[in-house]
């Protein structure tokens, strides 16, 4: 897209400004129009309560939504979830861009570019040091080319089959042969897996909320991770216990009388399949026994709920990724991947080292960092 087109309407009637709580209903209406057109997963969740939870009640106590007005009508939005990042031993604010949209009748005006540029220009002055996102395939070229984000990595999508017959039928294999092929696939899959680690002295149980002890656990568990969103009691309660439209299951692991790890999971109905999503997991440094115990507990819970497959996001590392592989997860090949998770970043604060934030090895990312789930 030529630069002249980007600036075509910069001095026109359209106005770019920060949203206030008074704009909520108009922004919801814009979302309904665009989500109906695109069929996004979040369409069924649109409500004042969900909007308030996601944007007005963020743990960072910041609301960062840029909008475009044409006349008296809101025709575009660029919202961000402002999150707290732990970078080494320091906290910084980052804006995770979500739900970027422009009304269908106004898409020739490059409003999304103007909102993105204005947002980035104003962030550092507002104390936001980093802009990040997981843009879809339509937004990704714009984020990289015109709003100066850099591709950090493609976060691997991992999957574990649970009911082979259902997966084969979803792949349009004939019902007459899918039971036989499913049984063969399941048997071969079991034969290729290594024995699981037998953990002793680790107790895992499901709870309805996170305990106050989670803050001390966070201080211990976050150490090995150079860049990770702050997973303290305030954040975890907001993310997994207060959402008005989603239900999550929380697993806590205890070892020697103290909290040693947690895992959050959820069931998602998508594309005719019942999927078990591993949303988030974190354990004390080096505690492979705790990690394996949490994964085993979650998989057993999903099996009781008759899910067809399990999915998660996990960076390649020497700790979490091998444990998932040991429990039967594999990386979904790109040609079969329904949605790529291209993680992009732009460092806005001059006192942050760009090379650290543009290195994929420094980031810890899970499905819980992606707003749709």
C-alpha positions as CSV (number, residue, x, y, z in Angstrom):
1,X,0.0,0.0,0.0
2,X,1.6,3.3,-1.1
3,X,2.4,6.0,1.6
4,X,0.2,8.5,-0.3
5,X,-2.8,6.2,0.5
6,X,-1.9,6.0,4.1
7,X,-2.1,9.8,4.5
8,X,-5.0,10.3,2.1
9,X,-7.5,11.1,4.8
10,X,-5.2,12.5,7.5
11,X,-6.8,15.9,7.3
12,X,-10.3,14.8,6.4
13,X,-13.4,14.7,8.5
14,X,-12.4,11.6,10.3
15,X,-11.1,12.1,13.9
16,X,-8.8,9.8,15.9
17,X,-9.1,10.0,19.7
18,X,-9.0,7.9,22.9
19,X,-12.2,6.2,23.9
20,X,-14.0,6.8,27.2
21,X,-16.5,4.7,29.1
22,X,-19.2,6.7,27.4
23,X,-18.2,5.2,24.1
24,X,-18.9,1.6,25.2
25,X,-22.3,1.0,23.5
26,X,-21.2,2.5,20.2
27,X,-18.0,0.4,20.2
28,X,-20.1,-2.7,21.0
29,X,-22.3,-1.9,18.0
30,X,-19.3,-1.6,15.7
31,X,-18.0,-4.9,17.0
32,X,-21.4,-6.6,16.3
33,X,-21.3,-5.4,12.8
34,X,-17.8,-6.5,12.1
35,X,-18.0,-9.8,14.0
36,X,-21.1,-10.8,12.2
37,X,-19.2,-10.3,8.9
38,X,-16.1,-12.2,10.0
39,X,-17.7,-14.9,12.1
40,X,-15.1,-14.5,14.9
41,X,-15.2,-16.7,18.0
42,X,-15.8,-13.7,20.2
43,X,-19.1,-12.7,18.5
44,X,-21.3,-14.6,21.0
45,X,-19.6,-12.9,24.0
46,X,-20.4,-9.3,23.1
47,X,-22.1,-7.6,26.1
48,X,-21.6,-4.6,28.3
49,X,-20.4,-7.0,31.1
50,X,-17.8,-8.6,28.9
51,X,-16.6,-5.2,27.5
52,X,-16.2,-3.8,31.0
53,X,-14.3,-6.9,32.1
54,X,-11.9,-6.9,29.2
55,X,-11.2,-3.1,28.9
56,X,-12.4,-1.2,31.9
57,X,-11.3,-3.6,34.7
58,X,-7.9,-4.6,33.5
59,X,-5.4,-5.4,36.3
60,X,-3.1,-2.6,35.0
61,X,-5.9,-0.1,35.7
62,X,-5.4,1.3,32.2
63,X,-8.0,1.5,29.4
64,X,-6.3,2.1,26.0
65,X,-8.7,2.2,23.1
66,X,-8.2,4.4,20.1
67,X,-11.2,5.0,17.9
68,X,-12.0,6.7,14.6
69,X,-15.1,8.9,14.1
70,X,-16.7,9.9,10.9
71,X,-19.1,12.7,11.6
72,X,-20.8,11.6,14.8
73,X,-20.4,7.9,14.2
74,X,-17.6,5.6,15.5
75,X,-16.3,3.7,12.4
76,X,-13.1,2.1,13.7
77,X,-11.4,0.9,16.9
78,X,-7.9,-0.2,18.0
79,X,-8.2,-1.5,21.6
80,X,-5.3,-2.9,23.6
81,X,-5.2,-4.9,26.8
82,X,-2.6,-3.1,28.8
83,X,-0.7,-5.8,30.7
84,X,2.2,-5.8,33.1
85,X,5.3,-7.6,31.9
86,X,8.1,-8.9,34.0
87,X,11.4,-8.2,32.2
88,X,14.2,-9.6,34.3
89,X,13.6,-8.1,37.7
90,X,11.6,-5.1,36.4
91,X,8.0,-4.5,35.5
92,X,7.0,-2.6,32.4
93,X,3.6,-2.0,30.8
94,X,2.8,-3.5,27.4
95,X,-0.2,-3.0,25.1
96,X,-1.5,-6.2,23.5
97,X,-3.5,-5.1,20.5
98,X,-6.9,-6.9,20.1
99,X,-10.0,-6.6,18.0
100,X,-8.7,-4.0,15.5
101,X,-11.6,-3.3,13.2
102,X,-13.0,-0.7,10.8
103,X,-16.6,-0.5,9.6
104,X,-17.1,-2.2,6.2
105,X,-18.1,1.1,4.6
106,X,-14.9,2.9,5.7
107,X,-12.1,0.5,4.9
108,X,-10.8,2.4,1.9
109,X,-9.7,5.2,4.3
110,X,-6.7,3.5,5.9
111,X,-8.1,4.3,9.3
112,X,-6.5,1.2,10.8
113,X,-3.1,2.6,9.9
114,X,-3.8,6.0,11.4
115,X,-5.2,4.5,14.6
116,X,-2.2,2.2,14.9
117,X,0.3,5.0,14.3
118,X,-1.4,7.4,16.7
119,X,-1.6,4.7,19.4
120,X,2.1,4.0,19.1
121,X,3.0,7.7,19.1
122,X,1.1,8.2,22.4
123,X,2.0,5.0,24.3
124,X,5.4,5.9,25.6
125,X,4.2,9.2,27.0
126,X,1.5,7.3,28.8
127,X,4.0,4.9,30.4
128,X,3.5,2.0,28.0
129,X,6.9,0.8,27.0
130,X,6.1,-2.1,24.5
131,X,3.5,-2.8,21.9
132,X,2.8,-6.5,21.2
133,X,0.2,-8.6,19.4
134,X,-0.8,-11.8,17.7
135,X,-2.4,-10.4,14.5
136,X,-4.4,-12.6,12.1
137,X,-3.2,-13.1,8.6
138,X,-5.1,-10.0,7.4
139,X,-3.6,-7.6,10.0
140,X,-0.1,-9.1,10.1
141,X,1.3,-7.4,7.0
142,X,0.0,-4.0,8.2
143,X,1.5,-4.4,11.7
144,X,4.9,-5.2,10.3
145,X,5.1,-3.0,7.3
146,X,3.3,0.2,8.3
147,X,3.2,0.2,12.1
148,X,6.8,-0.9,12.5
149,X,6.3,-4.1,14.6
150,X,8.8,-6.8,14.2
151,X,8.0,-10.5,13.9
152,X,9.5,-12.2,17.0
153,X,8.3,-15.7,16.3
154,X,5.5,-18.0,15.2
155,X,4.3,-19.5,18.5
156,X,3.9,-23.3,18.0
157,X,0.4,-24.7,18.1
158,X,0.5,-28.1,19.8
159,X,-2.2,-30.8,19.7
160,X,-2.9,-34.1,21.4
161,X,-5.5,-36.4,19.8
162,X,-8.0,-37.9,22.2
163,X,-10.8,-39.4,20.1
164,X,-9.2,-40.4,16.8
165,X,-12.5,-41.5,15.3
166,X,-14.0,-38.1,15.7
167,X,-11.0,-36.4,14.2
168,X,-11.0,-38.7,11.2
169,X,-14.7,-38.1,10.7
170,X,-14.1,-34.3,10.9
171,X,-11.4,-34.9,8.2
172,X,-14.2,-36.4,6.0
173,X,-13.0,-40.0,6.3
174,X,-15.9,-42.3,5.7
175,X,-17.8,-43.4,8.8
176,X,-17.6,-47.0,7.5
177,X,-13.8,-47.1,8.0
178,X,-13.2,-44.3,10.6
179,X,-13.7,-46.7,13.6
180,X,-11.1,-49.1,12.3
181,X,-8.6,-46.4,11.2
182,X,-9.2,-44.6,14.5
183,X,-8.4,-47.8,16.5
184,X,-5.2,-48.4,14.5
185,X,-4.1,-44.7,14.8
186,X,-4.7,-44.7,18.6
187,X,-2.7,-48.0,19.0
188,X,0.2,-46.7,16.9
189,X,0.1,-43.4,18.8
190,X,0.4,-45.2,22.2
191,X,3.3,-47.3,21.0
192,X,5.4,-44.3,20.0
193,X,5.0,-42.5,23.3
194,X,7.6,-42.7,26.1
195,X,6.7,-43.8,29.7
196,X,5.5,-40.9,31.8
197,X,7.5,-39.6,34.8
198,X,6.1,-41.0,38.1
199,X,5.8,-38.1,40.5
200,X,5.9,-38.7,44.3
201,X,4.9,-36.3,46.9
202,X,2.9,-34.0,44.6
203,X,-0.8,-33.6,45.2
204,X,-3.0,-32.0,42.5
205,X,-6.6,-30.8,43.0
206,X,-9.1,-28.5,41.3
207,X,-10.2,-25.3,42.9
208,X,-12.6,-22.5,42.1
209,X,-10.2,-19.6,42.7
210,X,-6.6,-18.8,43.2
211,X,-5.3,-18.6,46.8
212,X,-3.4,-15.6,48.2
213,X,-0.4,-17.8,48.3
214,X,-0.1,-17.4,44.5
215,X,1.8,-14.2,44.9
216,X,4.6,-15.8,46.8
217,X,4.6,-18.7,44.3
218,X,4.7,-16.2,41.4
219,X,7.9,-14.6,42.9
220,X,9.5,-18.1,42.9
221,X,8.3,-19.4,39.6
222,X,8.9,-16.3,37.5
223,X,12.6,-16.3,38.0
224,X,13.7,-18.4,35.0
225,X,11.6,-16.4,32.5
226,X,13.2,-13.3,31.1
227,X,9.9,-11.8,29.7
228,X,6.5,-13.0,31.0
229,X,3.2,-11.3,31.7
230,X,2.8,-10.8,35.5
231,X,0.8,-13.8,36.8
232,X,0.0,-12.6,40.3
233,X,-3.3,-13.0,42.2
234,X,-4.7,-9.8,40.7
235,X,-4.1,-10.9,37.1
236,X,-5.0,-14.6,37.5
237,X,-8.3,-13.7,39.3
238,X,-9.2,-11.2,36.6
239,X,-8.2,-13.5,33.7
240,X,-9.7,-16.8,34.8
241,X,-12.2,-16.2,37.6
242,X,-14.0,-12.9,36.7
243,X,-14.7,-13.3,33.0
244,X,-18.6,-13.2,32.7
245,X,-18.7,-15.4,29.6
246,X,-16.1,-18.1,30.1
247,X,-15.6,-21.0,32.5
248,X,-12.1,-22.2,33.4
249,X,-10.9,-25.1,35.5
250,X,-8.0,-24.4,37.8
251,X,-5.5,-27.1,38.9
252,X,-3.2,-26.5,41.8
253,X,-0.2,-28.6,42.7
254,X,1.1,-28.9,46.3
255,X,4.5,-30.2,47.3
256,X,5.9,-30.3,50.8
257,X,3.0,-28.3,52.1
258,X,3.3,-25.3,49.7
259,X,2.1,-24.3,46.3
260,X,4.4,-25.6,43.6
261,X,2.5,-25.0,40.3
262,X,-0.9,-24.3,38.6
263,X,-2.6,-25.1,35.4
264,X,-5.7,-23.6,33.8
265,X,-7.8,-25.3,31.2
266,X,-11.0,-24.8,29.3
267,X,-13.3,-26.6,26.9
268,X,-14.0,-24.9,23.5
269,X,-16.5,-25.9,20.8
270,X,-14.9,-25.1,17.5
271,X,-15.4,-26.3,13.9
272,X,-17.6,-29.2,15.0
273,X,-15.1,-30.5,17.5
274,X,-14.9,-30.4,21.3
275,X,-11.5,-29.2,22.2
276,X,-9.7,-29.1,25.5
277,X,-7.5,-26.0,25.7
278,X,-4.5,-25.8,28.0
279,X,-4.7,-22.1,28.8
280,X,-1.8,-21.6,31.1
281,X,0.7,-23.5,33.2
282,X,3.5,-22.4,35.5
283,X,5.6,-24.4,38.0
284,X,8.5,-23.7,40.3
285,X,11.9,-23.8,38.7
286,X,13.1,-27.3,37.8
287,X,10.0,-29.0,39.1
288,X,9.4,-31.4,36.2
289,X,7.6,-33.7,38.6
290,X,5.1,-31.0,39.4
291,X,4.6,-30.1,35.7
292,X,4.0,-33.8,34.7
293,X,1.5,-34.2,37.6
294,X,-0.4,-31.1,36.4
295,X,-0.5,-32.2,32.8
296,X,-1.6,-35.7,33.8
297,X,-4.4,-34.3,36.0
298,X,-5.6,-32.0,33.2
299,X,-5.6,-34.7,30.6
300,X,-7.5,-37.0,32.9
301,X,-10.1,-34.3,33.4
302,X,-10.5,-33.7,29.7
303,X,-10.8,-37.4,29.1
304,X,-13.8,-37.5,31.5
305,X,-15.3,-34.6,29.6
306,X,-15.0,-36.6,26.3
307,X,-13.0,-34.0,24.3
308,X,-11.9,-34.8,20.8
309,X,-8.4,-33.3,21.1
310,X,-6.3,-31.0,23.3
311,X,-4.6,-27.8,22.1
312,X,-2.1,-25.3,23.5
313,X,0.5,-22.8,22.6
314,X,4.1,-23.3,23.9
315,X,7.4,-21.9,22.8
316,X,10.2,-24.4,22.1
317,X,12.3,-24.6,25.3
318,X,14.0,-27.2,27.3
319,X,11.4,-27.6,30.0
320,X,7.7,-27.1,29.2
321,X,7.9,-28.1,25.5
322,X,9.5,-31.5,26.1
323,X,7.0,-32.3,28.9
324,X,4.1,-31.6,26.5
325,X,5.7,-33.9,24.0
326,X,6.1,-36.6,26.6
327,X,2.4,-36.4,27.2
328,X,1.5,-36.9,23.6
329,X,1.4,-33.4,22.2
330,X,2.9,-32.6,18.8
331,X,3.4,-29.4,16.8
332,X,0.6,-28.9,14.3
333,X,2.2,-28.7,10.8
334,X,1.7,-25.3,9.2
335,X,-0.3,-26.7,6.3
336,X,-2.9,-28.1,8.7
337,X,-2.8,-25.2,11.1
338,X,-6.1,-23.3,11.0
339,X,-4.6,-20.2,12.6
340,X,-1.0,-19.1,12.7
341,X,0.1,-17.2,15.9
342,X,2.6,-14.7,14.6
343,X,3.9,-12.8,17.7
344,X,4.9,-9.3,16.9
345,X,6.5,-6.6,19.1
346,X,7.6,-3.0,18.9
347,X,9.8,-1.5,21.6
348,X,8.7,2.1,22.4
349,X,10.7,3.1,25.4
350,X,14.4,4.1,24.6
351,X,15.6,2.6,27.8
352,X,14.6,-1.0,26.9
353,X,17.1,-3.1,24.9
354,X,15.4,-4.0,21.5
355,X,17.5,-7.1,21.0
356,X,16.1,-8.6,24.3
357,X,12.5,-8.0,23.3
358,X,12.9,-9.1,19.7
359,X,14.5,-12.5,20.7
360,X,11.9,-15.3,20.7
361,X,13.9,-17.2,23.3
362,X,13.2,-14.6,26.0
363,X,9.4,-14.8,25.8
364,X,7.0,-17.2,27.7
365,X,3.7,-17.3,25.9
366,X,0.6,-19.4,26.4
367,X,-3.0,-19.5,25.1
368,X,-3.9,-17.4,28.1
369,X,-1.9,-14.5,26.6
370,X,-4.3,-14.5,23.6
371,X,-7.5,-12.7,24.3
372,X,-9.9,-14.9,22.3
373,X,-9.6,-17.8,24.7
